[in-house]
Amino acid sequence: MTTQEKLMTVEEFESQYIGLPYELVEGVVVEIMPPGIEHGGIARRTGARMGDFVDAHHLGEVVVESGFRLSNITMRAPDVWFISKAKLDAMNDRRRFGAFAPDLAVEVISPDDRANEVQAKVQMFLDAGTAIVWVMYPALRQVFVHRSDHTVRVFSDADTLDGGDLLPGFQVAVADLFPPPDNKQE
């Protein structure tokens, strides 16, 4: 005979784990490790450039390392995310996790990330209503842009990312999001 562990809800998770390095994935609490310096620098550069644009055009909010609800039993925290002004205005309490999926999510890949887990996370975001997911690969200096229409486009150092319909007019050179290539990497 087997016993089934009770799955935790986002409400239960939030009451016990808010502010701690954990995510809730399909009812199971998962510890997330703090990222390395390279990872954090890429997330900072991406968030800063996107945030400056969003603030200047009053489009909503760019958030770094904060959680949002994908379902009643899943709360994830992408490295950077954008939420439109309309969704932001609909929130009752901004001190809590986002009540719905962000419009755009950014994940910076760490050396220990597994391809199947990254793809599952991207699919979770898209299934929950995220329109665009940027997956940034520091070792390749590439950004894979996944869209809700199931298309994927790869951008490299020589390319320029744009914000599409979510962030009209936003553009950033991919090379500007990664550390200079002459920096020592391990």
C-alpha positions as CSV (number, residue, x, y, z in Angstrom):
1,M,0.0,0.0,0.0
2,T,1.3,3.4,-0.9
3,T,0.6,6.7,0.7
4,Q,0.1,9.8,-1.4
5,E,1.7,13.0,-0.1
6,K,-0.8,15.9,-0.1
7,L,0.1,18.5,-2.7
8,M,0.6,22.0,-1.5
9,T,-1.5,24.9,-2.9
10,V,0.0,28.3,-3.8
11,E,-1.9,29.8,-0.9
12,E,-0.3,27.4,1.6
13,F,3.1,27.9,-0.1
14,E,2.9,31.6,0.1
15,S,2.1,31.6,3.8
16,Q,5.1,29.4,4.5
17,Y,7.8,30.2,1.9
18,I,7.4,33.8,0.7
19,G,10.8,35.5,0.5
20,L,12.6,32.1,0.7
21,P,14.5,30.4,-2.2
22,Y,11.8,28.0,-3.2
23,E,9.3,27.5,-6.0
24,L,6.1,25.4,-6.0
25,V,6.0,23.0,-9.0
26,E,2.8,21.0,-9.4
27,G,2.2,21.0,-5.6
28,V,5.8,20.1,-4.6
29,V,8.1,22.5,-2.9
30,V,11.4,22.8,-4.9
31,E,14.5,24.6,-3.6
32,I,16.1,27.0,-6.0
33,M,19.8,27.7,-5.7
34,P,21.1,31.3,-5.9
35,P,22.6,32.0,-9.4
36,G,26.3,32.6,-10.1
37,I,27.7,36.0,-10.9
38,E,27.5,35.6,-14.7
39,H,23.8,34.5,-14.4
40,G,23.0,37.4,-12.1
41,G,24.8,39.9,-14.3
42,I,22.8,38.8,-17.4
43,A,19.5,39.0,-15.5
44,R,20.5,42.5,-14.2
45,R,21.4,43.8,-17.7
46,T,18.2,42.4,-19.2
47,G,16.0,43.6,-16.4
48,A,17.6,47.1,-16.4
49,R,17.2,47.6,-20.2
50,M,13.7,46.3,-20.3
51,G,12.7,48.1,-17.1
52,D,14.0,51.5,-18.3
53,F,12.0,51.2,-21.5
54,V,8.8,50.0,-19.6
55,D,9.1,52.8,-17.1
56,A,9.7,55.5,-19.7
57,H,6.6,54.3,-21.7
58,H,4.4,53.5,-18.6
59,L,3.7,50.0,-19.9
60,G,3.6,48.1,-16.6
61,E,6.4,46.6,-14.5
62,V,9.6,44.6,-14.9
63,V,10.2,42.3,-12.0
64,V,13.4,40.4,-11.1
65,E,13.4,37.1,-9.1
66,S,9.8,37.3,-8.0
67,G,7.1,34.6,-8.1
68,F,3.9,34.3,-10.0
69,R,1.0,31.8,-10.0
70,L,0.8,29.5,-13.0
71,S,-2.0,27.4,-11.4
72,N,-3.4,26.6,-8.0
73,I,-0.5,24.3,-7.3
74,T,2.4,26.0,-9.2
75,M,4.3,29.1,-8.4
76,R,7.5,29.9,-10.5
77,A,10.0,32.7,-10.3
78,P,11.7,33.5,-13.6
79,D,14.9,35.6,-13.5
80,V,13.1,38.6,-15.1
81,W,9.5,39.1,-16.1
82,F,7.2,41.8,-17.5
83,I,3.6,42.4,-16.5
84,S,1.4,44.8,-18.4
85,K,-0.1,47.9,-16.8
86,A,-3.6,46.4,-17.3
87,K,-2.7,43.2,-15.3
88,L,-0.8,45.2,-12.7
89,D,-3.8,47.5,-12.2
90,A,-6.0,44.4,-11.7
91,M,-3.9,43.2,-8.8
92,N,-5.2,43.8,-5.3
93,D,-2.0,43.2,-3.3
94,R,1.4,43.8,-5.0
95,R,3.3,42.5,-1.9
96,R,2.2,39.0,-2.8
97,F,3.0,36.7,-5.7
98,G,1.6,37.7,-9.1
99,A,-1.9,36.3,-9.4
100,F,-1.4,35.3,-13.1
101,A,1.3,34.6,-15.6
102,P,3.5,37.4,-16.8
103,D,3.3,38.7,-20.3
104,L,7.0,38.0,-20.9
105,A,9.3,35.8,-18.9
106,V,13.1,35.6,-19.1
107,E,15.1,32.6,-18.0
108,V,18.9,32.7,-17.8
109,I,20.4,29.2,-18.2
110,S,22.8,28.0,-15.5
111,P,25.5,25.4,-16.1
112,D,23.5,22.7,-14.2
113,D,20.2,23.3,-15.9
114,R,18.8,20.3,-17.7
115,A,17.3,20.7,-21.2
116,N,14.1,18.8,-20.4
117,E,13.5,20.8,-17.2
118,V,14.1,24.1,-19.1
119,Q,11.7,23.1,-21.8
120,A,9.1,21.9,-19.3
121,K,9.3,25.3,-17.5
122,V,9.0,27.2,-20.8
123,Q,5.9,25.1,-21.6
124,M,4.4,25.8,-18.2
125,F,4.8,29.6,-18.8
126,L,3.2,29.4,-22.2
127,D,0.4,27.1,-21.0
128,A,-0.4,29.6,-18.2
129,G,-0.8,32.5,-20.7
130,T,2.7,34.0,-21.0
131,A,3.0,35.3,-24.6
132,I,6.8,35.3,-24.9
133,V,9.6,33.5,-23.1
134,W,13.2,34.4,-23.6
135,V,15.7,31.6,-22.7
136,M,19.2,33.0,-22.5
137,Y,22.2,30.7,-23.0
138,P,25.4,32.4,-21.7
139,A,27.7,29.7,-23.1
140,L,26.3,30.1,-26.6
141,R,25.6,33.9,-26.3
142,Q,22.2,33.2,-27.7
143,V,18.6,33.9,-26.8
144,F,15.8,31.5,-27.8
145,V,12.5,33.3,-28.1
146,H,9.5,31.1,-27.5
147,R,6.1,32.5,-28.5
148,S,2.6,31.4,-27.5
149,D,2.0,30.6,-31.2
150,H,4.6,27.7,-30.8
151,T,7.3,29.4,-32.8
152,V,10.9,29.6,-31.6
153,R,13.5,32.0,-33.0
154,V,17.2,32.0,-32.1
155,F,19.0,35.3,-31.7
156,S,22.8,35.5,-31.5
157,D,25.4,38.2,-30.7
158,A,25.0,40.1,-34.0
159,D,21.2,40.2,-33.6
160,T,18.8,42.6,-32.0
161,L,15.9,41.5,-29.8
162,D,12.6,43.4,-29.8
163,G,9.6,43.5,-27.6
164,G,7.0,42.7,-30.3
165,D,3.5,43.7,-29.6
166,L,4.1,43.6,-25.8
167,L,6.8,46.2,-25.8
168,P,6.4,48.1,-29.1
169,G,9.6,50.0,-29.9
170,F,11.8,48.1,-27.5
171,Q,15.1,46.9,-29.0
172,V,18.3,45.6,-27.4
173,A,21.4,44.1,-29.0
174,V,21.9,40.5,-27.8
175,A,25.6,41.2,-27.3
176,D,24.7,44.0,-24.8
177,L,22.9,41.4,-22.5
178,F,25.9,39.1,-22.1
179,P,29.3,39.9,-20.5
180,P,32.0,40.9,-22.9
181,P,33.4,37.8,-24.7
182,D,36.9,38.4,-23.3
183,N,35.7,37.9,-19.6
184,K,36.9,34.7,-18.1
185,Q,34.2,32.0,-17.9
186,E,34.3,28.8,-16.1
